[in-house]
Amino acid sequence: MPEIREDVRVMSEARTEEPAPARQGRRRLPRDLHRLPRRHGWFLAVLGLGTALRALAMAGYRPALWFPDTYTYVVTVFHPRPDLVRPAGYSMFMKLFEPLHSFAAVTAVQHLLGLATGVLVYVAARRVGYRAGHRVPRWAATLATVPVLLDAYQIELEHLLVADTLFMFLVVAAVSLSMTRRPATVAAIGLLLAAAVLTRTVGQPLIVVLAGWFVLRRRIRPAGVLLAAALVPLVAYGAWFYATYQRVGLVGANGAFLYARTMSFADCARMDPPPDLKVLCDPRPPELRPPSQEYIWAKDAPLVLRPGITFTKENDELAARFAALAITTQPLDYAASVLSELGRTFAWGRPVYPDAEIYGYYEFPVTEPGPPGRYPAQVGAEYAKLYEQGAIGTEIVEPYAGWLRAYQSAARLPGPVLLGVLLVPPVAAVAELRRRRQGRPRAGAPAWLVPWSAAVVLLVTPAAAAEFDYRYVLPAVPLACLAAALSLRPDVLRQSGSNRRVKRVWR
């Protein structure tokens, strides 16, 4: 008995002498898990509702919704090669799921990427704000996730077999990591940006934006690591593209798209183009011309009537020369045209643009879409049947589809609200300047600058190089919301009010 009592005493002393951090670590994990719903309850509620809406989309529209670009992507899945119009990144993404023989698997993963984007925005708002010297309140971080998690058009875009959802996730992931100090993570940012560019080439300026962010913070070496990590995959893809077409670049349609963009204002009487460029002129006045995309895809467009396919090297270079002449001859008209296209982003309503067909692809349909009409899409449809190992199409299942259509008629982010979100950080910057004038210390480069700049670039670039399209807006929205959340400074409220309840609500 004395020996037993002595063993018990020794064991008790050992527990008492155990380091406090170890004891606290064992107790903290269960307690924190128990507190998780209470601490992040609003965000978890929004995330749960977003998950339910996406499950509704999977149940109501089986297995996916189709877009004209989809068929080109599917062809590249079975014939891996660079495309002249679109990079092959999204096709390689689809290739990962080809052994499953199910487009439903692709849309399910895209919905998961949409949810993951919302999580990234919430986590980045909370952690990046904390590292920047203030913690973004939970309500603001949650509110920043609402457009990406609950916007009906975002959910519809995720259900479309197009590259935009994957592109959005890659860009938001890269921006969310941009506050890191570890070289390995900086390299990951570069690789994410390279993957985004190879998904949609509109992401190219973002490499400069994020590298510039590191330079602005006087972190030259990480900026170099980021550029190297981004350029290596892009150079490799460019070499593949050159080996295929004997052309330099990632795609072969930049000149054609810029030409189509300038046709909204180009006046050949003022430009006085040389004879070889005059064949691309449109004698109609600008106000009577069709949307820009028609100058690439319409059968009677001047560029389409040229010998060979629209995107041959000769045609694309001719179109690029025409566009350069139009812009240098009419720079103010070009700027006004870009602003006009950009202004469509912030319209309160959702007017039909660029035409009823394209506009209809962004709405949950009432009736099952018919088979593709154009020959290239028909070829892609045959490969899609091979991918699915059966018939393709969209089965509409009621009442789930009807619930989604009703939801889409009410739940979207209006253009003026997006404009207001974009204006929050500049207004906050003006307030910060006033604080500095009062002798407060300088805080350095604001954390909101990189997501805000990325959002602006994603909105302006399509308007400047191609044309406005509703689906081009959605990848910029989570970045704009993240920037707005990061620009809020709760320390101002805490300094101005001593009420403990106000402080608790803000936190």
C-alpha positions, 0 to 999 in steps of 0.5 A, a space after each residue: 500500500 505505501 508503494 501504491 500511494 507513493 506512485 500516485 503522489 509521483 504521478 500527481 506531481 508530474 502532472 502539476 509540473 507539466 509545462 503550462 503551454 502543453 496543458 493549455 494546448 490540450 484544453 484549448 483545441 476542444 474549447 475552440 472547436 466548440 466556440 467556432 460556430 459562435 465566433 464565425 456563426 454569420 459566415 458559416 450561415 452564409 457558407 451553408 446557404 451558398 452550399 444549399 444553392 449550389 446543391 439546388 443547381 446540381 439538382 435542377 440542371 443536370 449535369 451542366 449548362 453549355 456555352 459556345 466556348 465549351 465545345 472548343 475546350 472539349 476538343 482540346 481535351 482530346 487533342 491537346 494543343 494551344 488554341 489560337 483564341 483561348 489558352 489550354 488551361 481550362 481544357 487541362 482542368 477538364 482533362 483531370 476529370 475525363 476518366 470520370 466521364 461526367 460533366 457533373 463532376 466538373 460542375 461540382 468541382 467548380 461549385 466547390 471552387 466558388 465556395 472556396 473563394 468565399 472562404 479565402 475572402 473571409 480568411 484573408 480579410 481577417 488575417 491580412 487585416 490583423 497583420 496590417 495592424 487592425 482586425 477586420 470585424 467579422 461582420 465586414 469579412 462576412 459581408 465581403 463573401 456574400 456576393 461570391 457565395 449568394 449571387 445567383 449569377 455567380 452560381 449560374 457561372 459556376 454551373 457553366 462549362 467555361 473558364 471563369 470560375 477556375 480563373 477567379 479562384 486562382 486569382 483570389 488565391 494568389 491575392 490572398 497569399 500576397 501578404 506572406 513573407 515566406 519565399 516558398 509561398 511567394 513562388 506559389 503566388 507566381 505559379 497561381 498567376 501563371 495558371 490564371 493566365 493560362 486559363 484566361 489571358 486577361 490575367 497577364 497584367 496581374 503579374 505586374 500588379 502583384 510584383 509591383 505590390 512587393 516592390 512597393 513594400 521594398 521587398 525586391 527579392 520576393 518580387 523577383 521570385 514571383 516573376 520567375 515563378 510566373 514566367 517559367 510556365 508561361 515561357 514553356 507554354 509560349 514555346 509550345 505555341 510557337 512550335 505549333 504555329 510558328 508564332 510568338 505569344 500565348 494566343 493568336 487572336 489579340 490583334 483581331 479582338 483589338 480590331 473588333 474593339 476599335 470598330 465601335 469608333 474607327 473612322 477611316 475618313 480620319 484614319 486614311 489607312 493604306 490600301 491593305 488596311 482599307 479592306 477592314 473598314 466599315 462604311 457605316 457610321 459607328 452608331 449603326 454598327 453591331 457590337 464589337 464581337 460581330 467583327 470576329 464571328 459574323 460571316 460578313 465581317 471584313 476580317 472574316 471575309 479575308 482569305 484563310 481562317 480569321 486568326 491566321 498570322 497574316 490576318 491577325 497582324 493586319 487587324 493589329 495594325 488597323 487597331 493601332 492606327 485607329 487608336 493613335 489617330 482617335 485616342 479620345 474616341 478610344 478612351 470614350 469608347 472604353 469608358 462607355 463599355 466600362 460604364 455597363 458594369 455599373 448599370 442598375 439594371 441588366 440590359 441585354 448585351 451584347 445580344 440576346 443569345 449571349 445574354 441568355 447563356 447567363 440565365 438559368 433556362 426555362 426550357 432545355 437548350 437545343 443542339 449547337 448550330 455552328 459547325 465547330 460547335 457540332 464537332 465539339 459536341 461529338 467529342 463531348 459525347 465521348 467525354 460523357 460516354 453518352 448523350 449530352 445536354 441539360 436536363 431541367 428538373 422541377 421544382 428545383 430549377 424553378 426555385 433557382 430561376 425565382 432566386 435569380 430574378 431577385 438575388 444579384 449584385 447591382 452595378 451601382 452597389 459594385 461601384 460603391 464597393 470599389 469607392 470604399 477603399 479610396 474614401 478610406 485612403 482620404 480619411 487616412 491622409 487626414 489622420 496623418 495630417 494630425 500627426 498620426 504615424 504612417 502605416 505604410 502601403 495599405 493592405 487593400 491596395 493589391 486586391 483593389 488594383 487587381 479588381 480594377 484591372 480585371 474590369 478595365 482590361 476587357 473593356 479596353 481590349 475586347 468588349 464588356 461581357 457580364 461574365 467578365 465582371 464576376 471574377 473581379 467582385 470578390 477582390 473588390 469586396 476583399 479590398 473594401 473589407 481591408 480598408 475598414 479601420 476599426 481602431 478609429 471607432 475604438 479610439 472614438 468610443 469608450 463604450 465596451 458594447 460598441 467595441 465588442 460588436 466591432 470585433 
